[in-house]
Amino acid sequence: MPTPSPRRRALLRTALSWPLASLPALARAQPADAAASALRAGGVVIAIRHALAPGTFDPPGFALGQCSTQRNLNDEGRVQARRIGQWFQRQGLQPARVRSSPWCRCTETAQLAFGGAEAWPALGSPRGYTEQTNAEHLGLLRAALAGAAGQPGRFEVWVTHMFVLAALVQENAASGEGLVLRADGRGGVQVLARVAPA
């Protein structure tokens, strides 16, 4: 696993210092029906932080494809992941595509919520890649959001990590929280609404 650069370490320290306990209140301030309306209109992506997986980082020597070496969902996280899927069902929302980080806590969240997902390395944890690769991944995510903006009536689900969301939108998310994202046409990303953790 590559050693994070000073800049990356600073980003990680900043993200970890954000008050996670306040995030559900922020999510309640934007009703879930606003998120559902934005998804029905389409041209957006809902990026969901994986469900609850206690801890902060993967153990030393973790390996992709070997879940036993990673930080994984606990029982509460599995319940949370199922509730994410139930919210979409209640709203009558069907994603056109579900993509996931290849990390096991993300793929399991996607499996329990949506029945599976396409693994996409661009959604993977920055802790598993080099600084250059992370920058390339961020470019791919922004390009995919720009592409989605031209497809009304259609939305995608992305299951990813806190640090990916922090890099993409400069905002944090609680475990299981969804951010409805739209390209702003100037190379940036708008957060249209939040769906509180299930």
Secondary structure by P-SEA (a helix, b strand, c coil): cccccaaaaaaaaaaaaccccaaaaaaaaccaaaaaaaaaaccbbbbbccccccccccccccccccccccccccaaaaaaaaaaaaaaaaacccccbbbbcccaaaaaaaaaccccccccccccccccccaaaaaaaaaaaaaaaaaaaacccbbbbbbbcaaaaaaacccccccccccccccccccccccccccccc
